Amino acid sequence: MVPTGNDRGVEGFIVALAQHGVAAVRQDPAVTFDLTPVSGALAGQVVPSGVSVSELAPWPDAPPHWIHFLDTVTIQPTNVDQTECLPGWRRHSRDLKGWATSDDPGAAWLAHVRGVLADAR
């Protein structure tokens, strides 16, 4: 199926997460959403997460590279900065392998972020 305008970019990302029960909100310069990891030190806790609006332009053809978390979340090892982040947030550099093989970009993205959170403290 060829993605339509509603399936692409920021709007498409928000819809893709909603299809999996995750509410995402645009709060320029980011889109934020809450996830509850199932493993790791933060398992069972609601963890605010996000991505830069600018990184969603190619959605669903390409996933965002950076994942945003509150300053209190640490992940080792990672490249970290505060570019395009909300106050009190940092973004972490994370590659997502196998994107081209995913039939469900929303599910693939959520699994990726949960996997990253499994290593967070």
Summary of the structure (lengths in Angstrom):
residues: 121
radius of gyration: 13.4
end to end distance: 38.9
largest distance: 40.0
contacts: 343
relative contact order: 0.21
helix: 28%
strand: 25%
